[in-house]
């Protein structure tokens, strides 16, 4: 399986988070939203200018900016 950046995922693509590569306040915020290693996510959609991205995570929809998605690596399923 290929490991890519979350920002590179396409709509309806599913994957598992392999790492969150940011520390500090932003890292804590991302982890508090449930985006931790091993979590399965699906890209539900993107805004017209591709920012933000809508994710399906643990039964709910989450909107994430591309600047935040840049710090998350995903193994595509």
One Martini backbone bead per residue (centre of mass of N, CA, C, O) as a GRO file, in nm:
protein
   77
    1UNK     BB    1   0.099   0.035   0.018
    2UNK     BB    2   0.047   0.370  -0.002
    3UNK     BB    3   0.213   0.666   0.110
    4UNK     BB    4   0.042   0.971   0.179
    5UNK     BB    5  -0.082   1.270   0.170
    6UNK     BB    6  -0.381   1.397   0.255
    7UNK     BB    7  -0.388   1.620   0.029
    8UNK     BB    8  -0.370   1.383  -0.213
    9UNK     BB    9  -0.640   1.293  -0.180
   10UNK     BB   10  -0.931   1.163  -0.300
   11UNK     BB   11  -1.239   1.135  -0.361
   12UNK     BB   12  -1.340   0.838  -0.190
   13UNK     BB   13  -1.087   0.792  -0.035
   14UNK     BB   14  -0.912   0.546   0.160
   15UNK     BB   15  -0.751   0.548   0.495
   16UNK     BB   16  -0.462   0.528   0.711
   17UNK     BB   17  -0.309   0.658   0.966
   18UNK     BB   18   0.053   0.687   1.025
   19UNK     BB   19   0.097   1.013   1.070
   20UNK     BB   20   0.178   1.300   1.287
   21UNK     BB   21   0.396   1.585   1.186
   22UNK     BB   22   0.320   1.749   1.470
   23UNK     BB   23   0.353   1.985   1.715
   24UNK     BB   24   0.197   2.118   1.960
   25UNK     BB   25  -0.092   2.282   1.915
   26UNK     BB   26  -0.161   2.153   1.639
   27UNK     BB   27  -0.121   1.858   1.719
   28UNK     BB   28  -0.334   1.856   1.942
   29UNK     BB   29  -0.576   1.940   1.769
   30UNK     BB   30  -0.569   1.701   1.575
   31UNK     BB   31  -0.594   1.478   1.794
   32UNK     BB   32  -0.865   1.586   1.921
   33UNK     BB   33  -1.024   1.511   1.642
   34UNK     BB   34  -0.909   1.192   1.592
   35UNK     BB   35  -0.617   1.219   1.445
   36UNK     BB   36  -0.474   0.911   1.455
   37UNK     BB   37  -0.306   0.646   1.460
   38UNK     BB   38  -0.518   0.411   1.271
   39UNK     BB   39  -0.719   0.590   1.144
   40UNK     BB   40  -1.001   0.593   0.953
   41UNK     BB   41  -1.042   0.754   0.630
   42UNK     BB   42  -1.263   0.972   0.428
   43UNK     BB   43  -1.308   1.143   0.139
   44UNK     BB   44  -1.592   1.346   0.065
   45UNK     BB   45  -1.466   1.644   0.002
   46UNK     BB   46  -1.434   1.961  -0.179
   47UNK     BB   47  -1.374   2.258  -0.236
   48UNK     BB   48  -1.347   2.450  -0.515
   49UNK     BB   49  -1.032   2.527  -0.401
   50UNK     BB   50  -0.950   2.264  -0.208
   51UNK     BB   51  -1.038   2.455   0.049
   52UNK     BB   52  -1.144   2.241   0.221
   53UNK     BB   53  -1.168   1.917   0.371
   54UNK     BB   54  -1.381   1.633   0.381
   55UNK     BB   55  -1.420   1.403   0.650
   56UNK     BB   56  -1.446   1.062   0.749
   57UNK     BB   57  -1.469   1.012   1.113
   58UNK     BB   58  -1.599   0.808   1.333
   59UNK     BB   59  -1.903   0.898   1.213
   60UNK     BB   60  -1.793   1.182   1.113
   61UNK     BB   61  -1.765   1.513   1.002
   62UNK     BB   62  -1.459   1.674   0.881
   63UNK     BB   63  -1.289   1.981   0.869
   64UNK     BB   64  -0.985   2.054   0.673
   65UNK     BB   65  -0.709   2.205   0.624
   66UNK     BB   66  -0.435   2.194   0.425
   67UNK     BB   67  -0.230   2.291   0.645
   68UNK     BB   68  -0.309   2.036   0.820
   69UNK     BB   69  -0.288   1.795   0.612
   70UNK     BB   70   0.028   1.813   0.565
   71UNK     BB   71   0.082   1.646   0.859
   72UNK     BB   72  -0.057   1.388   0.714
   73UNK     BB   73  -0.025   1.040   0.693
   74UNK     BB   74  -0.135   0.790   0.440
   75UNK     BB   75  -0.274   0.471   0.393
   76UNK     BB   76  -0.388   0.336   0.118
   77UNK     BB   77  -0.680   0.119   0.046
   0.00000   0.00000   0.00000
